[in-house]
Amino acid sequence: MKEAVVLVHGVWSNGIDLWRLRHRLKNSDYECHNFNYHVWSQPPAELAQRLKTLVDSIDAPLIHFVGHSYGGIILLHLFDQFPFIAKGRIVLLGSPVNGSAVGRRLVSTRLTSWVLGKSRQRGLLGDAPVWKGWQDIGIIAGTFPLGMGMVAGGPDMPHDGTVSVSETQLRGATDFITLPVSHTGMLMSATVANEVVVFLRTGKFDQETVTPLLDSSVA
């Protein structure tokens, strides 16, 4: 039976932009599941409860998670509410776990405050749940400064055009790397996709020694 990976997209996405990563994961023999949502529908804590319903429906020996941007914050809520929901590893891609400077600028004016929907509720403004370290979790941050966040003034350098490296740094993370990719470009990057697979297999980025969570040896 294949291990599963649940992919959680970013704030204004519908998951289509994850196709390259999903393709790489499928070629690496993972069963992929997408969690789709609308940022205006529910705050992240409630989205996490919906995500749990999806996870409960998956029949796999291990369930891993990959969250891009705001998707990573939804995953923090998931494991805050249900810390032992699944045995697997987690990768966050450009997730502003410490809050988003771009997001704070957008909500500060009446003209643009609506665009973040309900992501403001313990989400993008810096009050996401604290990571308690139950699973291996790896963080990938981008350093190519080109993205939609520049329209709102951009975050502090270094950044990926929308999220700064410092905004992605999660206390208690298992591993952390930066790559020269933009916030959206990281989803199309073969290097990022390869690093995701390596972390899911080993619990570290760019490691050749596989340390599986399951003992697959024949008795």
C-alpha positions as CSV (number, residue, x, y, z in Angstrom):
1,M,0.0,0.0,0.0
2,K,1.3,3.4,-0.9
3,E,2.1,6.2,1.5
4,A,-0.2,9.3,1.0
5,V,0.6,13.0,0.7
6,V,-2.1,15.6,1.4
7,L,-1.4,18.9,-0.5
8,V,-2.8,22.2,0.9
9,H,-2.7,25.2,-1.5
10,G,-2.2,28.9,-0.7
11,V,-4.6,31.6,0.0
12,W,-5.8,32.6,-3.5
13,S,-5.2,29.3,-5.2
14,N,-7.4,26.4,-6.1
15,G,-4.6,23.8,-6.1
16,I,-4.0,23.8,-9.9
17,D,-0.6,25.4,-9.3
18,L,0.5,22.3,-7.3
19,W,0.4,20.1,-10.4
20,R,4.2,20.0,-10.9
21,L,4.8,19.0,-7.3
22,R,1.9,16.5,-7.4
23,H,3.4,14.9,-10.5
24,R,6.8,14.5,-8.8
25,L,5.2,13.0,-5.8
26,K,3.2,10.5,-7.8
27,N,6.3,9.5,-9.8
28,S,7.9,8.9,-6.4
29,D,5.2,6.4,-5.6
30,Y,3.1,8.6,-3.3
31,E,-0.7,8.7,-3.4
32,C,-1.7,12.3,-3.6
33,H,-4.8,14.0,-2.1
34,N,-5.7,17.7,-2.5
35,F,-7.4,19.8,0.1
36,N,-9.3,22.7,-1.5
37,Y,-10.9,25.6,0.3
38,H,-11.9,29.2,-0.2
39,V,-10.2,31.8,2.0
40,W,-13.5,33.7,2.4
41,S,-15.5,30.6,3.6
42,Q,-14.0,29.7,7.0
43,P,-11.1,30.7,9.3
44,P,-8.1,28.4,9.4
45,A,-9.2,26.6,12.6
46,E,-12.4,25.5,10.9
47,L,-10.7,24.6,7.7
48,A,-8.4,22.3,9.8
49,Q,-11.5,20.5,11.0
50,R,-12.6,20.0,7.4
51,L,-9.1,18.8,6.6
52,K,-9.3,16.2,9.4
53,T,-12.4,14.8,7.7
54,L,-10.4,14.3,4.5
55,V,-7.4,12.7,6.4
56,D,-9.8,10.3,8.2
57,S,-11.0,9.1,4.9
58,I,-7.5,8.1,3.6
59,D,-6.5,4.5,3.9
60,A,-2.7,4.6,3.9
61,P,0.1,3.3,6.2
62,L,1.5,6.9,6.4
63,I,0.0,10.2,5.6
64,H,2.4,13.1,4.9
65,F,1.4,16.8,4.4
66,V,2.7,19.6,2.2
67,G,1.4,23.1,2.6
68,H,2.2,26.1,0.4
69,S,2.0,29.6,2.0
70,Y,-1.3,29.9,3.9
71,G,-1.8,26.2,3.5
72,G,1.0,25.7,6.0
73,I,-0.9,27.8,8.6
74,I,-3.9,25.5,8.1
75,L,-1.6,22.6,8.8
76,L,-0.4,24.2,12.1
77,H,-4.1,24.5,13.1
78,L,-4.7,20.8,12.2
79,F,-1.9,19.5,14.4
80,D,-2.7,22.0,17.1
81,Q,-6.2,20.5,17.4
82,F,-5.4,16.9,16.4
83,P,-1.8,16.4,17.3
84,F,-1.8,12.6,16.7
85,I,-4.0,12.6,13.6
86,A,-1.5,10.9,11.3
87,K,2.0,9.4,11.4
88,G,3.9,11.2,8.7
89,R,6.2,14.1,7.8
90,I,5.3,17.7,6.9
91,V,6.9,20.2,4.6
92,L,5.9,23.9,4.5
93,L,6.7,25.9,1.4
94,G,7.0,29.7,1.9
95,S,4.5,29.7,4.8
96,P,4.4,32.9,6.9
97,V,4.1,31.1,10.2
98,N,5.3,34.2,12.1
99,G,2.8,36.5,10.3
100,S,2.9,38.3,7.0
101,A,4.0,41.9,6.6
102,V,2.3,42.0,3.3
103,G,-0.9,40.7,4.9
104,R,-0.8,43.3,7.6
105,R,-0.5,46.0,5.0
106,L,-3.4,44.7,3.0
107,V,-5.8,44.6,6.0
108,S,-4.7,48.1,7.2
109,T,-6.7,49.8,4.4
110,R,-10.5,49.5,3.7
111,L,-9.8,49.1,0.0
112,T,-7.8,45.9,0.3
113,S,-8.8,44.4,3.7
114,W,-11.3,42.1,2.1
115,V,-8.8,40.2,0.0
116,L,-7.6,38.1,2.9
117,G,-11.0,36.8,3.8
118,K,-11.1,34.9,7.1
119,S,-7.4,34.1,7.0
120,R,-6.9,37.0,9.4
121,Q,-8.4,34.9,12.3
122,R,-5.3,33.3,13.9
123,G,-3.8,33.1,10.4
124,L,-1.7,35.5,8.4
125,L,-1.4,38.3,11.0
126,G,1.0,36.5,13.3
127,D,-1.1,34.6,15.8
128,A,-1.0,31.1,14.3
129,P,-0.8,28.1,16.7
130,V,2.6,27.3,18.2
131,W,4.3,24.2,16.7
132,K,4.5,21.6,19.4
133,G,6.9,19.3,17.6
134,W,5.0,16.1,17.3
135,Q,6.2,15.2,13.8
136,D,9.2,15.9,11.6
137,I,8.6,19.2,9.9
138,G,10.7,20.8,7.2
139,I,10.6,24.4,6.0
140,I,11.5,25.6,2.5
141,A,11.8,29.4,2.0
142,G,12.4,31.2,-1.2
143,T,14.9,34.1,-1.8
144,F,14.1,35.2,-5.4
145,P,12.3,38.6,-4.7
146,L,9.6,38.6,-7.3
147,G,5.9,38.2,-6.6
148,M,2.5,39.8,-5.9
149,G,3.6,40.9,-2.5
150,M,5.7,43.6,-4.1
151,V,2.5,45.5,-5.0
152,A,1.9,46.0,-1.3
153,G,5.5,47.1,-0.6
154,G,7.1,43.7,-0.1
155,P,8.4,42.0,3.1
156,D,11.8,42.4,4.6
157,M,14.8,41.0,2.6
158,P,15.6,38.3,1.9
159,H,12.2,37.3,0.6
160,D,10.4,35.4,-2.2
161,G,8.4,38.3,-3.5
162,T,5.6,37.8,-1.0
163,V,7.0,36.2,2.2
164,S,10.3,36.9,3.9
165,V,12.7,34.2,5.1
166,S,12.3,35.3,8.7
167,E,8.5,34.9,8.4
168,T,8.9,31.3,7.5
169,Q,11.3,30.3,10.4
170,L,9.4,27.9,12.7
171,R,10.6,27.3,16.2
172,G,11.0,23.5,16.6
173,A,11.4,22.7,12.9
174,T,13.3,19.6,12.1
175,D,15.1,21.2,9.1
176,F,15.2,24.4,7.2
177,I,16.6,25.5,3.8
178,T,16.4,28.5,1.5
179,L,16.3,28.2,-2.3
180,P,16.6,30.8,-5.1
181,V,12.9,30.6,-6.0
182,S,9.9,33.0,-5.8
183,H,6.8,32.4,-3.8
184,T,4.9,31.0,-6.8
185,G,7.9,29.8,-8.7
186,M,8.8,27.3,-5.9
187,L,5.7,25.3,-7.0
188,M,7.2,24.9,-10.5
189,S,10.7,24.2,-9.3
190,A,12.1,20.7,-9.9
191,T,14.7,21.4,-7.1
192,V,11.9,22.2,-4.6
193,A,9.9,19.1,-5.6
194,N,13.0,16.9,-5.2
195,E,13.7,18.4,-1.7
196,V,10.1,17.7,-0.7
197,V,10.5,14.1,-1.7
198,V,13.9,13.8,0.1
199,F,12.4,15.2,3.3
200,L,9.4,13.0,3.3
201,R,11.7,10.0,2.9
202,T,14.5,10.9,5.3
203,G,13.3,13.7,7.7
204,K,16.1,15.9,6.4
205,F,16.7,18.0,3.2
206,D,19.3,16.9,0.7
207,Q,20.2,13.6,2.5
208,E,20.9,10.4,0.6
209,T,20.4,8.1,3.5
210,V,16.8,7.0,3.7
211,T,15.3,6.8,7.2
212,P,11.8,5.5,6.6
213,L,9.1,5.8,9.3
214,L,7.9,2.3,8.6
215,D,10.0,-0.8,8.7
216,S,9.4,-2.3,5.3
217,S,11.9,-5.2,5.7
218,V,10.8,-8.7,5.1
219,A,10.6,-10.8,8.2
